[in-house]
Amino acid sequence: MNFGYLRVSTEKQTTDNQRFEILKFIDEKNWSIDEWVEETVSGNQSVKKRQLGQLLQKMETSDRLLVTELSRLGRSLMEVMSILHDCMERNIKVYTTKEGYELGDNLSSKVLAFAFGLSAEIERNMISQRTKEALAKRKSEGKKLGRPKGSLSKSTKLTGKDDEIKELLKHKVSVSAIARIMKVNRITLSNYIKTRHLRMGIEQ
């Protein structure tokens, strides 16, 4: 099946141009759209809370997802990469009409996905490095970091890294990615976040 996804950020915008672009594209391919999904929501909102999340869940192998550009899927590079990776794993093809991407089970798609993945990894490392530098500066200024010692201060690999973890969560870095950065098991990190109440309403 072919699914067309249209998204605008505010009520003042319309999806007419996006619909036109996709219709023009599928006409050249001699395809048709089986279902349109249209929503007005900020790309910063978690994909799980958007209609896009529901659409991705019901899509099956060999389905096609058509959008005008990758930025319609999300504003965060890592979120877009996560969506594309999930689609490629399930052999769902993603087409962007403006950028001309055709992401599926072929070599060019895998090369492109690798490039996106590398960019995401670099971005994660840069955020981590900036966080460490900011924490080092605060420490040099004599500011106390983390929680006061108490019942939750048992020493672990993550002890003293609360501020860094919170900063990464704030930038919407996934728990799995943070676990790799911290060199710990994902479950260990997840339990630590819950125990230390670090999430502060930030979603994975």
N, C-alpha and C positions, 0 to 999 in steps of 0.2 A: 504494500500500500504506500501511497505517496501522501505525506503530511506537510502542509504549509504552515509555518510558524511566523506570526506577526506580533511585534511588540513595540509599544511606544511608552514613554516615561510619564507623560502627563495627559490630562483630558483635553488640553488645547491642541494636541497633536493628533493626526489621523494615520491610519495604516494604509490609506489608499495607494500611496506611491509604492509601498512594499508589495502590496497585492499585485499591482500592475507589473512590477519587475519580475515577480515569480511567475505570473501568468504568461508573460512574454517568453520567459525561459523555458517553461514546460511546453509551450506551443512549438518552439523550435525543436524540442525533443520528441514531440508528438506524444506527450504524456498527459495525464489529467490529475488533479488533486482530489483525493478521496475524502480528506477532512482538513478543514482549516482550524487552527487554534489561534485566537486573537486575545491579547490582554493588554491592559494599561497598568504598568507596574515598573518601578525602578529596577534596573539591572543589578543594583546593589543588594536587592532582596534575595535571600537564599532560594536556590532553584527548587528546593523541596516545598517551599511555600507558594510557588508559582504554578500556573497551569502547565508550564513547560515540564515540570517534574512529573506531573500525572501523565503527560503525553509520552515522555521517555519510558516510563514504567510499562506502558501498554504496547509500545512498539516491539516488533519482532524481527527475526533474522530476515534480511533482504529488503526490509522497509526502507523508504527514503525520507529524509528530513530536509526540507528546503527552507532556507532563510536568505535574506538579502545580503547579510554580512555577519561575521562571527560575533561582533559586538552585540547583536540582538540576543545572543544566548546568555551573556553576562558581561559585567564590567571588569571582573577580576580575571587576569590571565590564567591563574591557577584553576578557577572554577570552569572557565571555557575548556581548558585542557582536560579537566576531569570528565566533562561531558563528552568531549571528542574521544577520549580514551575508552569510556564506557561504550560508546557507539561502535567503535572499531572492534572491541572485544566481542560484541554481540553481532558483528557483521551488519550493522545498520549504516547505510551510506548517508553522508551529509553533503549537501550542495549549497554553495553560496553564490548567488547570482551576480553580485557586484564584484566580488573578489575573484570569482572563477575557481574556487576550490572544489575539488571532487574527492572527498575523503571516504575511502572504502578499503577493501582488501587488495591493495595493489602497492607496488614498490614506491611510487611517488608519494602516496598517502603515508606510508610508513616513514619515509625520509622526512616529510613535513611534520609528522607527529613527533619524530625524534627531535627535530629542531625546536618545536614548541615545548617539548618536555625538558630539553636542555635549558631553554629560556626560563621555564618555571623553576627549575632547580637553581639557576643562577639568582633569580629573584628571591627565592627562599633564603639562600646563603647571604645575599646582600642585606636582607632584613635582619637576619640573625647577627651579622657583623655590626650593623648600625646599632642594634640593641645592646650588644656587648660593649661597644664603644661608649654609648650613653651611660650604661651602668658603671663602667670604669671611671667615667668622669664624675659621676655622682659620688662614687666611693672615694675618689681623690679629694673631693670637696668636704669629706667627712660626714656625708649623709648616710644614715643607716639603711641598709637594704633588707627587704623581706620582712617576715613576721618576727615578733619578739620570741625568744626561746620559751618553750612551754611544752604542753602535752603533745603538740604536733611537730616538735622539732627533731624527731629521731633522724639521724643522719642517713641519707641515701645519695645515690648518684645525682638526684635532682635537687638536693638541699641547697638553698641559696640561689636557685635559678627561677624563683617565683616571678620576679619582675620580667625576666626575659621571656618566660612562657606566656605571661599575660600579654606582652607586647606582640608576640607571634599570633596569639589567638585573636587579638584586636585587628590584625592585618588579614584575618580569615585564612591563615595557614592551617591546614588540616592536622588533626591529632597524629595521624600516621606520619606526615612530613616532619612534624616537630619531634616525634619519637626518633626519627632517623637523624635529625640534627643533634639531638641530645644523646644519641647512641644508647637508647634504652628500648625495651619492648613496648609496643603500643599499649598493651593492657596495663603495664606498670605506670605509664604516663597518664592514662585515662583515670586510673585509681588515684593517682597523686593529685590530679586536677580536682577530682571530686572531694578528696580529703581536705585539701587546702582551700577549697571554695574559690578557685581561680577563674572559673569560666565567666562569672559575672554576667550571665545572660547572653554570652557570645555563643553562637551555634557553630558546630563543626562544619 
